[in-house]
Amino acid sequence: VNEEKPAGKYHVSFNALSTTNNQPIASGIYFYKLQTANFSAVKKMILLR
């Protein structure tokens, strides 16, 4: 998600496909960033295949 949203709860699906060749990405640790006007956090996500 790369757009502004009003406050609330949201569900986002992660399809784990490469944006360049549409192939599955490898198992591993991936980082994602949550950012608002007053807050920023980097979290990790573990993908197991």
mmCIF entry with sequence, helices, sheets and N, C-alpha, C, O atoms, coordinates in Angstrom:
data_MODEL
# 
_entry.id   MODEL 
# 
_entity.id                         1 
_entity.type                       polymer 
_entity.pdbx_number_of_molecules   1 
# 
_entity_poly.entity_id                      1 
_entity_poly.type                           'polypeptide(L)' 
_entity_poly.nstd_linkage                   no 
_entity_poly.nstd_monomer                   no 
_entity_poly.pdbx_seq_one_letter_code       VNEEKPAGKYHVSFNALSTTNNQPIASGIYFYKLQTANFSAVKKMILLR 
_entity_poly.pdbx_seq_one_letter_code_can   VNEEKPAGKYHVSFNALSTTNNQPIASGIYFYKLQTANFSAVKKMILLR 
_entity_poly.pdbx_strand_id                 A 
# 
loop_
_entity_poly_seq.entity_id 
_entity_poly_seq.num 
_entity_poly_seq.mon_id 
_entity_poly_seq.hetero 
1 1  VAL n 
1 2  ASN n 
1 3  GLU n 
1 4  GLU n 
1 5  LYS n 
1 6  PRO n 
1 7  ALA n 
1 8  GLY n 
1 9  LYS n 
1 10 TYR n 
1 11 HIS n 
1 12 VAL n 
1 13 SER n 
1 14 PHE n 
1 15 ASN n 
1 16 ALA n 
1 17 LEU n 
1 18 SER n 
1 19 THR n 
1 20 THR n 
1 21 ASN n 
1 22 ASN n 
1 23 GLN n 
1 24 PRO n 
1 25 ILE n 
1 26 ALA n 
1 27 SER n 
1 28 GLY n 
1 29 ILE n 
1 30 TYR n 
1 31 PHE n 
1 32 TYR n 
1 33 LYS n 
1 34 LEU n 
1 35 GLN n 
1 36 THR n 
1 37 ALA n 
1 38 ASN n 
1 39 PHE n 
1 40 SER n 
1 41 ALA n 
1 42 VAL n 
1 43 LYS n 
1 44 LYS n 
1 45 MET n 
1 46 ILE n 
1 47 LEU n 
1 48 LEU n 
1 49 ARG n 
# 
_struct_asym.id          A 
_struct_asym.entity_id   1 
# 
_struct_sheet.id               AA1 
_struct_sheet.type             ? 
_struct_sheet.number_strands   2 
_struct_sheet.details          ? 
# 
_struct_sheet_order.sheet_id     AA1 
_struct_sheet_order.range_id_1   1 
_struct_sheet_order.range_id_2   2 
_struct_sheet_order.offset       ? 
_struct_sheet_order.sense        anti-parallel 
# 
loop_
_struct_sheet_range.sheet_id 
_struct_sheet_range.id 
_struct_sheet_range.beg_label_comp_id 
_struct_sheet_range.beg_label_asym_id 
_struct_sheet_range.beg_label_seq_id 
_struct_sheet_range.pdbx_beg_PDB_ins_code 
_struct_sheet_range.end_label_comp_id 
_struct_sheet_range.end_label_asym_id 
_struct_sheet_range.end_label_seq_id 
_struct_sheet_range.pdbx_end_PDB_ins_code 
_struct_sheet_range.beg_auth_comp_id 
_struct_sheet_range.beg_auth_asym_id 
_struct_sheet_range.beg_auth_seq_id 
_struct_sheet_range.end_auth_comp_id 
_struct_sheet_range.end_auth_asym_id 
_struct_sheet_range.end_auth_seq_id 
AA1 1 GLY A 28 ? GLN A 35 ? GLY A 28 GLN A 35 
AA1 2 SER A 40 ? LEU A 47 ? SER A 40 LEU A 47 
# 
loop_
_atom_site.group_PDB 
_atom_site.id 
_atom_site.type_symbol 
_atom_site.label_atom_id 
_atom_site.label_alt_id 
_atom_site.label_comp_id 
_atom_site.label_asym_id 
_atom_site.label_entity_id 
_atom_site.label_seq_id 
_atom_site.pdbx_PDB_ins_code 
_atom_site.Cartn_x 
_atom_site.Cartn_y 
_atom_site.Cartn_z 
_atom_site.occupancy 
_atom_site.B_iso_or_equiv 
_atom_site.pdbx_formal_charge 
_atom_site.auth_seq_id 
_atom_site.auth_comp_id 
_atom_site.auth_asym_id 
_atom_site.auth_atom_id 
_atom_site.pdbx_PDB_model_num 
ATOM 1   N N  . VAL A 1 1  ? 0.857  -1.168  0.000   1.00 0.00 ? 1  VAL A N  1 
ATOM 2   C CA . VAL A 1 1  ? 0.000  0.000   0.000   1.00 0.00 ? 1  VAL A CA 1 
ATOM 3   C C  . VAL A 1 1  ? 0.898  1.224   0.000   1.00 0.00 ? 1  VAL A C  1 
ATOM 4   O O  . VAL A 1 1  ? 1.762  1.375   0.864   1.00 0.00 ? 1  VAL A O  1 
ATOM 5   N N  . ASN A 1 2  ? 0.694  2.064   -0.940  1.00 0.00 ? 2  ASN A N  1 
ATOM 6   C CA . ASN A 1 2  ? 1.503  3.278   -1.013  1.00 0.00 ? 2  ASN A CA 1 
ATOM 7   C C  . ASN A 1 2  ? 0.581  4.465   -1.274  1.00 0.00 ? 2  ASN A C  1 
ATOM 8   O O  . ASN A 1 2  ? 0.686  5.145   -2.295  1.00 0.00 ? 2  ASN A O  1 
ATOM 9   N N  . GLU A 1 3  ? -0.318 4.691   -0.331  1.00 0.00 ? 3  GLU A N  1 
ATOM 10  C CA . GLU A 1 3  ? -1.268 5.790   -0.448  1.00 0.00 ? 3  GLU A CA 1 
ATOM 11  C C  . GLU A 1 3  ? -1.710 6.212   0.941   1.00 0.00 ? 3  GLU A C  1 
ATOM 12  O O  . GLU A 1 3  ? -1.574 5.454   1.901   1.00 0.00 ? 3  GLU A O  1 
ATOM 13  N N  . GLU A 1 4  ? -2.234 7.411   1.047   1.00 0.00 ? 4  GLU A N  1 
ATOM 14  C CA . GLU A 1 4  ? -2.746 7.881   2.328   1.00 0.00 ? 4  GLU A CA 1 
ATOM 15  C C  . GLU A 1 4  ? -4.106 7.256   2.592   1.00 0.00 ? 4  GLU A C  1 
ATOM 16  O O  . GLU A 1 4  ? -4.931 7.121   1.688   1.00 0.00 ? 4  GLU A O  1 
ATOM 17  N N  . LYS A 1 5  ? -4.326 6.872   3.857   1.00 0.00 ? 5  LYS A N  1 
ATOM 18  C CA . LYS A 1 5  ? -5.596 6.282   4.281   1.00 0.00 ? 5  LYS A CA 1 
ATOM 19  C C  . LYS A 1 5  ? -6.027 6.960   5.566   1.00 0.00 ? 5  LYS A C  1 
ATOM 20  O O  . LYS A 1 5  ? -5.176 7.370   6.356   1.00 0.00 ? 5  LYS A O  1 
ATOM 21  N N  . PRO A 1 6  ? -7.332 7.090   5.798   1.00 0.00 ? 6  PRO A N  1 
ATOM 22  C CA . PRO A 1 6  ? -7.791 7.622   7.079   1.00 0.00 ? 6  PRO A CA 1 
ATOM 23  C C  . PRO A 1 6  ? -7.511 6.613   8.195   1.00 0.00 ? 6  PRO A C  1 
ATOM 24  O O  . PRO A 1 6  ? -7.288 5.431   7.932   1.00 0.00 ? 6  PRO A O  1 
ATOM 25  N N  . ALA A 1 7  ? -7.526 7.085   9.429   1.00 0.00 ? 7  ALA A N  1 
ATOM 26  C CA . ALA A 1 7  ? -7.290 6.206   10.577  1.00 0.00 ? 7  ALA A CA 1 
ATOM 27  C C  . ALA A 1 7  ? -8.285 5.056   10.562  1.00 0.00 ? 7  ALA A C  1 
ATOM 28  O O  . ALA A 1 7  ? -9.439 5.224   10.168  1.00 0.00 ? 7  ALA A O  1 
ATOM 29  N N  . GLY A 1 8  ? -7.828 3.890   10.996  1.00 0.00 ? 8  GLY A N  1 
ATOM 30  C CA . GLY A 1 8  ? -8.697 2.716   11.046  1.00 0.00 ? 8  GLY A CA 1 
ATOM 31  C C  . GLY A 1 8  ? -7.881 1.450   10.912  1.00 0.00 ? 8  GLY A C  1 
ATOM 32  O O  . GLY A 1 8  ? -6.652 1.492   10.869  1.00 0.00 ? 8  GLY A O  1 
ATOM 33  N N  . LYS A 1 9  ? -8.569 0.328   10.848  1.00 0.00 ? 9  LYS A N  1 
ATOM 34  C CA . LYS A 1 9  ? -7.928 -0.975  10.681  1.00 0.00 ? 9  LYS A CA 1 
ATOM 35  C C  . LYS A 1 9  ? -8.059 -1.398  9.228   1.00 0.00 ? 9  LYS A C  1 
ATOM 36  O O  . LYS A 1 9  ? -9.100 -1.204  8.600   1.00 0.00 ? 9  LYS A O  1 
ATOM 37  N N  . TYR A 1 10 ? -6.990 -1.977  8.707   1.00 0.00 ? 10 TYR A N  1 
ATOM 38  C CA . TYR A 1 10 ? -6.967 -2.406  7.315   1.00 0.00 ? 10 TYR A CA 1 
ATOM 39  C C  . TYR A 1 10 ? -6.333 -3.784  7.219   1.00 0.00 ? 10 TYR A C  1 
ATOM 40  O O  . TYR A 1 10 ? -5.514 -4.157  8.060   1.00 0.00 ? 10 TYR A O  1 
ATOM 41  N N  . HIS A 1 11 ? -6.707 -4.531  6.207   1.00 0.00 ? 11 HIS A N  1 
ATOM 42  C CA . HIS A 1 11 ? -6.123 -5.835  5.914   1.00 0.00 ? 11 HIS A CA 1 
ATOM 43  C C  . HIS A 1 11 ? -5.461 -5.727  4.546   1.00 0.00 ? 11 HIS A C  1 
ATOM 44  O O  . HIS A 1 11 ? -6.074 -5.270  3.581   1.00 0.00 ? 11 HIS A O  1 
ATOM 45  N N  . VAL A 1 12 ? -4.203 -6.152  4.474   1.00 0.00 ? 12 VAL A N  1 
ATOM 46  C CA . VAL A 1 12 ? -3.465 -6.099  3.219   1.00 0.00 ? 12 VAL A CA 1 
ATOM 47  C C  . VAL A 1 12 ? -2.952 -7.497  2.914   1.00 0.00 ? 12 VAL A C  1 
ATOM 48  O O  . VAL A 1 12 ? -2.368 -8.144  3.784   1.00 0.00 ? 12 VAL A O  1 
ATOM 49  N N  . SER A 1 13 ? -3.161 -7.969  1.699   1.00 0.00 ? 13 SER A N  1 
ATOM 50  C CA . SER A 1 13 ? -2.645 -9.270  1.275   1.00 0.00 ? 13 SER A CA 1 
ATOM 51  C C  . SER A 1 13 ? -1.247 -9.101  0.695   1.00 0.00 ? 13 SER A C  1 
ATOM 52  O O  . SER A 1 13 ? -0.963 -8.131  -0.009  1.00 0.00 ? 13 SER A O  1 
ATOM 53  N N  . PHE A 1 14 ? -0.390 -10.049 0.999   1.00 0.00 ? 14 PHE A N  1 
ATOM 54  C CA . PHE A 1 14 ? 0.982  -10.058 0.488   1.00 0.00 ? 14 PHE A CA 1 
ATOM 55  C C  . PHE A 1 14 ? 1.109  -11.271 -0.413  1.00 0.00 ? 14 PHE A C  1 
ATOM 56  O O  . PHE A 1 14 ? 1.074  -12.400 0.077   1.00 0.00 ? 14 PHE A O  1 
ATOM 57  N N  . ASN A 1 15 ? 1.257  -11.072 -1.719  1.00 0.00 ? 15 ASN A N  1 
ATOM 58  C CA . ASN A 1 15 ? 1.243  -12.207 -2.639  1.00 0.00 ? 15 ASN A CA 1 
ATOM 59  C C  . ASN A 1 15 ? 2.601  -12.873 -2.831  1.00 0.00 ? 15 ASN A C  1 
ATOM 60  O O  . ASN A 1 15 ? 2.670  -13.937 -3.447  1.00 0.00 ? 15 ASN A O  1 
ATOM 61  N N  . ALA A 1 16 ? 3.679  -12.286 -2.325  1.00 0.00 ? 16 ALA A N  1 
ATOM 62  C CA . ALA A 1 16 ? 5.028  -12.872 -2.348  1.00 0.00 ? 16 ALA A CA 1 
ATOM 63  C C  . ALA A 1 16 ? 5.520  -13.192 -3.756  1.00 0.00 ? 16 ALA A C  1 
ATOM 64  O O  . ALA A 1 16 ? 6.227  -14.178 -3.960  1.00 0.00 ? 16 ALA A O  1 
ATOM 65  N N  . LEU A 1 17 ? 5.148  -12.359 -4.724  1.00 0.00 ? 17 LEU A N  1 
ATOM 66  C CA . LEU A 1 17 ? 5.657  -12.501 -6.085  1.00 0.00 ? 17 LEU A CA 1 
ATOM 67  C C  . LEU A 1 17 ? 6.552  -11.315 -6.408  1.00 0.00 ? 17 LEU A C  1 
ATOM 68  O O  . LEU A 1 17 ? 6.305  -10.194 -5.962  1.00 0.00 ? 17 LEU A O  1 
ATOM 69  N N  . SER A 1 18 ? 7.583  -11.572 -7.180  1.00 0.00 ? 18 SER A N  1 
ATOM 70  C CA . SER A 1 18 ? 8.492  -10.515 -7.606  1.00 0.00 ? 18 SER A CA 1 
ATOM 71  C C  . SER A 1 18 ? 7.749  -9.529  -8.497  1.00 0.00 ? 18 SER A C  1 
ATOM 72  O O  . SER A 1 18 ? 6.926  -9.929  -9.320  1.00 0.00 ? 18 SER A O  1 
ATOM 73  N N  . THR A 1 19 ? 8.035  -8.257  -8.335  1.00 0.00 ? 19 THR A N  1 
ATOM 74  C CA . THR A 1 19 ? 7.394  -7.247  -9.185  1.00 0.00 ? 19 THR A CA 1 
ATOM 75  C C  . THR A 1 19 ? 8.043  -7.169  -10.562 1.00 0.00 ? 19 THR A C  1 
ATOM 76  O O  . THR A 1 19 ? 7.474  -6.568  -11.473 1.00 0.00 ? 19 THR A O  1 
ATOM 77  N N  . THR A 1 20 ? 9.223  -7.765  -10.732 1.00 0.00 ? 20 THR A N  1 
ATOM 78  C CA . THR A 1 20 ? 9.907  -7.689  -12.026 1.00 0.00 ? 20 THR A CA 1 
ATOM 79  C C  . THR A 1 20 ? 9.580  -8.851  -12.950 1.00 0.00 ? 20 THR A C  1 
ATOM 80  O O  . THR A 1 20 ? 9.438  -8.654  -14.157 1.00 0.00 ? 20 THR A O  1 
ATOM 81  N N  . ASN A 1 21 ? 9.455  -10.071 -12.404 1.00 0.00 ? 21 ASN A N  1 
ATOM 82  C CA . ASN A 1 21 ? 9.214  -11.222 -13.285 1.00 0.00 ? 21 ASN A CA 1 
ATOM 83  C C  . ASN A 1 21 ? 8.050  -12.099 -12.831 1.00 0.00 ? 21 ASN A C  1 
ATOM 84  O O  . ASN A 1 21 ? 7.840  -13.177 -13.387 1.00 0.00 ? 21 ASN A O  1 
ATOM 85  N N  . ASN A 1 22 ? 7.304  -11.662 -11.847 1.00 0.00 ? 22 ASN A N  1 
ATOM 86  C CA . ASN A 1 22 ? 6.109  -12.367 -11.365 1.00 0.00 ? 22 ASN A CA 1 
ATOM 87  C C  . ASN A 1 22 ? 6.406  -13.780 -10.859 1.00 0.00 ? 22 ASN A C  1 
ATOM 88  O O  . ASN A 1 22 ? 5.511  -14.625 -10.828 1.00 0.00 ? 22 ASN A O  1 
ATOM 89  N N  . GLN A 1 23 ? 7.645  -14.042 -10.464 1.00 0.00 ? 23 GLN A N  1 
ATOM 90  C CA . GLN A 1 23 ? 8.032  -15.329 -9.891  1.00 0.00 ? 23 GLN A CA 1 
ATOM 91  C C  . GLN A 1 23 ? 7.992  -15.228 -8.370  1.00 0.00 ? 23 GLN A C  1 
ATOM 92  O O  . GLN A 1 23 ? 8.167  -14.138 -7.825  1.00 0.00 ? 23 GLN A O  1 
ATOM 93  N N  . PRO A 1 24 ? 7.763  -16.350 -7.668  1.00 0.00 ? 24 PRO A N  1 
ATOM 94  C CA . PRO A 1 24 ? 7.754  -16.314 -6.194  1.00 0.00 ? 24 PRO A CA 1 
ATOM 95  C C  . PRO A 1 24 ? 9.098  -15.834 -5.642  1.00 0.00 ? 24 PRO A C  1 
ATOM 96  O O  . PRO A 1 24 ? 10.154 -16.209 -6.152  1.00 0.00 ? 24 PRO A O  1 
ATOM 97  N N  . ILE A 1 25 ? 9.050  -15.011 -4.608  1.00 0.00 ? 25 ILE A N  1 
ATOM 98  C CA . ILE A 1 25 ? 10.286 -14.565 -3.966  1.00 0.00 ? 25 ILE A CA 1 
ATOM 99  C C  . ILE A 1 25 ? 10.770 -15.648 -2.999  1.00 0.00 ? 25 ILE A C  1 
ATOM 100 O O  . ILE A 1 25 ? 10.000 -16.523 -2.603  1.00 0.00 ? 25 ILE A O  1 
ATOM 101 N N  . ALA A 1 26 ? 12.022 -15.585 -2.630  1.00 0.00 ? 26 ALA A N  1 
ATOM 102 C CA . ALA A 1 26 ? 12.639 -16.613 -1.794  1.00 0.00 ? 26 ALA A CA 1 
ATOM 103 C C  . ALA A 1 26 ? 12.184 -16.512 -0.343  1.00 0.00 ? 26 ALA A C  1 
ATOM 104 O O  . ALA A 1 26 ? 11.770 -15.452 0.125   1.00 0.00 ? 26 ALA A O  1 
ATOM 105 N N  . SER A 1 27 ? 12.272 -17.651 0.362   1.00 0.00 ? 27 SER A N  1 
ATOM 106 C CA . SER A 1 27 ? 12.066 -17.642 1.807   1.00 0.00 ? 27 SER A CA 1 
ATOM 107 C C  . SER A 1 27 ? 13.114 -16.742 2.440   1.00 0.00 ? 27 SER A C  1 
ATOM 108 O O  . SER A 1 27 ? 14.235 -16.638 1.942   1.00 0.00 ? 27 SER A O  1 
ATOM 109 N N  . GLY A 1 28 ? 12.750 -16.098 3.529   1.00 0.00 ? 28 GLY A N  1 
ATOM 110 C CA . GLY A 1 28 ? 13.712 -15.243 4.210   1.00 0.00 ? 28 GLY A CA 1 
ATOM 111 C C  . GLY A 1 28 ? 13.026 -14.234 5.103   1.00 0.00 ? 28 GLY A C  1 
ATOM 112 O O  . GLY A 1 28 ? 11.818 -14.297 5.331   1.00 0.00 ? 28 GLY A O  1 
ATOM 113 N N  . ILE A 1 29 ? 13.812 -13.308 5.599   1.00 0.00 ? 29 ILE A N  1 
ATOM 114 C CA . ILE A 1 29 ? 13.299 -12.233 6.446   1.00 0.00 ? 29 ILE A CA 1 
ATOM 115 C C  . ILE A 1 29 ? 13.178 -10.988 5.581   1.00 0.00 ? 29 ILE A C  1 
ATOM 116 O O  . ILE A 1 29 ? 14.138 -10.571 4.932   1.00 0.00 ? 29 ILE A O  1 
ATOM 117 N N  . TYR A 1 30 ? 12.006 -10.409 5.580   1.00 0.00 ? 30 TYR A N  1 
ATOM 118 C CA . TYR A 1 30 ? 11.734 -9.190  4.822   1.00 0.00 ? 30 TYR A CA 1 
ATOM 119 C C  . TYR A 1 30 ? 11.322 -8.102  5.798   1.00 0.00 ? 30 TYR A C  1 
ATOM 120 O O  . TYR A 1 30 ? 10.721 -8.386  6.834   1.00 0.00 ? 30 TYR A O  1 
ATOM 121 N N  . PHE A 1 31 ? 11.640 -6.876  5.476   1.00 0.00 ? 31 PHE A N  1 
ATOM 122 C CA . PHE A 1 31 ? 11.315 -5.737  6.330   1.00 0.00 ? 31 PHE A CA 1 
ATOM 123 C C  . PHE A 1 31 ? 10.264 -4.881  5.651   1.00 0.00 ? 31 PHE A C  1 
ATOM 124 O O  . PHE A 1 31 ? 10.269 -4.713  4.431   1.00 0.00 ? 31 PHE A O  1 
ATOM 125 N N  . TYR A 1 32 ? 9.360  -4.343  6.461   1.00 0.00 ? 32 TYR A N  1 
ATOM 126 C CA . TYR A 1 32 ? 8.359  -3.419  5.940   1.00 0.00 ? 32 TYR A CA 1 
ATOM 127 C C  . TYR A 1 32 ? 8.287  -2.215  6.863   1.00 0.00 ? 32 TYR A C  1 
ATOM 128 O O  . TYR A 1 32 ? 8.647  -2.295  8.037   1.00 0.00 ? 32 TYR A O  1 
ATOM 129 N N  . LYS A 1 33 ? 7.822  -1.106  6.323   1.00 0.00 ? 33 LYS A N  1 
ATOM 130 C CA . LYS A 1 33 ? 7.790  0.146   7.078   1.00 0.00 ? 33 LYS A CA 1 
ATOM 131 C C  . LYS A 1 33 ? 6.363  0.671   7.148   1.00 0.00 ? 33 LYS A C  1 
ATOM 132 O O  . LYS A 1 33 ? 5.661  0.746   6.139   1.00 0.00 ? 33 LYS A O  1 
ATOM 133 N N  . LEU A 1 34 ? 5.947  1.033   8.362   1.00 0.00 ? 34 LEU A N  1 
ATOM 134 C CA . LEU A 1 34 ? 4.666  1.691   8.594   1.00 0.00 ? 34 LEU A CA 1 
ATOM 135 C C  . LEU A 1 34 ? 4.974  3.138   8.932   1.00 0.00 ? 34 LEU A C  1 
ATOM 136 O O  . LEU A 1 34 ? 5.795  3.417   9.806   1.00 0.00 ? 34 LEU A O  1 
ATOM 137 N N  . GLN A 1 35 ? 4.316  4.057   8.241   1.00 0.00 ? 35 GLN A N  1 
ATOM 138 C CA . GLN A 1 35 ? 4.648  5.462   8.445   1.00 0.00 ? 35 GLN A CA 1 
ATOM 139 C C  . GLN A 1 35 ? 3.387  6.320   8.412   1.00 0.00 ? 35 GLN A C  1 
ATOM 140 O O  . GLN A 1 35 ? 2.532  6.164   7.540   1.00 0.00 ? 35 GLN A O  1 
ATOM 141 N N  . THR A 1 36 ? 3.292  7.230   9.385   1.00 0.00 ? 36 THR A N  1 
ATOM 142 C CA . THR A 1 36 ? 2.231  8.238   9.422   1.00 0.00 ? 36 THR A CA 1 
ATOM 143 C C  . THR A 1 36 ? 2.901  9.592   9.605   1.00 0.00 ? 36 THR A C  1 
ATOM 144 O O  . THR A 1 36 ? 4.128  9.693   9.604   1.00 0.00 ? 36 THR A O  1 
ATOM 145 N N  . ALA A 1 37 ? 2.101  10.618  9.760   1.00 0.00 ? 37 ALA A N  1 
ATOM 146 C CA . ALA A 1 37 ? 2.663  11.955  9.972   1.00 0.00 ? 37 ALA A CA 1 
ATOM 147 C C  . ALA A 1 37 ? 3.448  12.030  11.281  1.00 0.00 ? 37 ALA A C  1 
ATOM 148 O O  . ALA A 1 37 ? 4.429  12.769  11.370  1.00 0.00 ? 37 ALA A O  1 
ATOM 149 N N  . ASN A 1 38 ? 3.022  11.265  12.310  1.00 0.00 ? 38 ASN A N  1 
ATOM 150 C CA . ASN A 1 38 ? 3.645  11.347  13.643  1.00 0.00 ? 38 ASN A CA 1 
ATOM 151 C C  . ASN A 1 38 ? 4.386  10.080  14.062  1.00 0.00 ? 38 ASN A C  1 
ATOM 152 O O  . ASN A 1 38 ? 4.914  10.030  15.172  1.00 0.00 ? 38 ASN A O  1 
ATOM 153 N N  . PHE A 1 39 ? 4.441  9.068   13.218  1.00 0.00 ? 39 PHE A N  1 
ATOM 154 C CA . PHE A 1 39 ? 4.931  7.764   13.657  1.00 0.00 ? 39 PHE A CA 1 
ATOM 155 C C  . PHE A 1 39 ? 5.595  7.050   12.486  1.00 0.00 ? 39 PHE A C  1 
ATOM 156 O O  . PHE A 1 39 ? 5.164  7.166   11.339  1.00 0.00 ? 39 PHE A O  1 
ATOM 157 N N  . SER A 1 40 ? 6.641  6.318   12.798  1.00 0.00 ? 40 SER A N  1 
ATOM 158 C CA . SER A 1 40 ? 7.293  5.488   11.800  1.00 0.00 ? 40 SER A CA 1 
ATOM 159 C C  . SER A 1 40 ? 7.843  4.254   12.499  1.00 0.00 ? 40 SER A C  1 
ATOM 160 O O  . SER A 1 40 ? 8.451  4.364   13.564  1.00 0.00 ? 40 SER A O  1 
ATOM 161 N N  . ALA A 1 41 ? 7.638  3.085   11.914  1.00 0.00 ? 41 ALA A N  1 
ATOM 162 C CA . ALA A 1 41 ? 8.149  1.846   12.502  1.00 0.00 ? 41 ALA A CA 1 
ATOM 163 C C  . ALA A 1 41 ? 8.554  0.892   11.389  1.00 0.00 ? 41 ALA A C  1 
ATOM 164 O O  . ALA A 1 41 ? 7.873  0.787   10.368  1.00 0.00 ? 41 ALA A O  1 
ATOM 165 N N  . VAL A 1 42 ? 9.667  0.199   11.593  1.00 0.00 ? 42 VAL A N  1 
ATOM 166 C CA . VAL A 1 42 ? 10.115 -0.841  10.680  1.00 0.00 ? 42 VAL A CA 1 
ATOM 167 C C  . VAL A 1 42 ? 9.938  -2.164  11.403  1.00 0.00 ? 42 VAL A C  1 
ATOM 168 O O  . VAL A 1 42 ? 10.405 -2.329  12.530  1.00 0.00 ? 42 VAL A O  1 
ATOM 169 N N  . LYS A 1 43 ? 9.273  -3.092  10.767  1.00 0.00 ? 43 LYS A N  1 
ATOM 170 C CA . LYS A 1 43 ? 9.016  -4.415  11.339  1.00 0.00 ? 43 LYS A CA 1 
ATOM 171 C C  . LYS A 1 43 ? 9.580  -5.470  10.400  1.00 0.00 ? 43 LYS A C  1 
ATOM 172 O O  . LYS A 1 43 ? 9.850  -5.195  9.231   1.00 0.00 ? 43 LYS A O  1 
ATOM 173 N N  . LYS A 1 44 ? 9.754  -6.681  10.924  1.00 0.00 ? 44 LYS A N  1 
ATOM 174 C CA . LYS A 1 44 ? 10.213 -7.755  10.057  1.00 0.00 ? 44 LYS A CA 1 
ATOM 175 C C  . LYS A 1 44 ? 9.121  -8.795  9.882   1.00 0.00 ? 44 LYS A C  1 
ATOM 176 O O  . LYS A 1 44 ? 8.280  -9.004  10.756  1.00 0.00 ? 44 LYS A O  1 
ATOM 177 N N  . MET A 1 45 ? 9.161  -9.432  8.738   1.00 0.00 ? 45 MET A N  1 
ATOM 178 C CA . MET A 1 45 ? 8.205  -10.473 8.385   1.00 0.00 ? 45 MET A CA 1 
ATOM 179 C C  . MET A 1 45 ? 9.022  -11.673 7.917   1.00 0.00 ? 45 MET A C  1 
ATOM 180 O O  . MET A 1 45 ? 9.954  -11.519 7.128   1.00 0.00 ? 45 MET A O  1 
ATOM 181 N N  . ILE A 1 46 ? 8.682  -12.851 8.394   1.00 0.00 ? 46 ILE A N  1 
ATOM 182 C CA . ILE A 1 46 ? 9.383  -14.070 7.995   1.00 0.00 ? 46 ILE A CA 1 
ATOM 183 C C  . ILE A 1 46 ? 8.522  -14.807 6.985   1.00 0.00 ? 46 ILE A C  1 
ATOM 184 O O  . ILE A 1 46 ? 7.363  -15.121 7.258   1.00 0.00 ? 46 ILE A O  1 
ATOM 185 N N  . LEU A 1 47 ? 9.091  -15.083 5.816   1.00 0.00 ? 47 LEU A N  1 
ATOM 186 C CA . LEU A 1 47 ? 8.391  -15.820 4.767   1.00 0.00 ? 47 LEU A CA 1 
ATOM 187 C C  . LEU A 1 47 ? 9.009  -17.205 4.661   1.00 0.00 ? 47 LEU A C  1 
ATOM 188 O O  . LEU A 1 47 ? 10.198 -17.337 4.373   1.00 0.00 ? 47 LEU A O  1 
ATOM 189 N N  . LEU A 1 48 ? 8.214  -18.228 4.890   1.00 0.00 ? 48 LEU A N  1 
ATOM 190 C CA . LEU A 1 48 ? 8.662  -19.617 4.768   1.00 0.00 ? 48 LEU A CA 1 
ATOM 191 C C  . LEU A 1 48 ? 7.936  -20.261 3.606   1.00 0.00 ? 48 LEU A C  1 
ATOM 192 O O  . LEU A 1 48 ? 6.716  -20.141 3.489   1.00 0.00 ? 48 LEU A O  1 
ATOM 193 N N  . ARG A 1 49 ? 8.655  -20.924 2.767   1.00 0.00 ? 49 ARG A N  1 
ATOM 194 C CA . ARG A 1 49 ? 8.062  -21.621 1.614   1.00 0.00 ? 49 ARG A CA 1 
ATOM 195 C C  . ARG A 1 49 ? 8.038  -23.097 1.880   1.00 0.00 ? 49 ARG A C  1 
ATOM 196 O O  . ARG A 1 49 ? 7.579  -23.868 1.037   1.00 0.00 ? 49 ARG A O  1 
# 
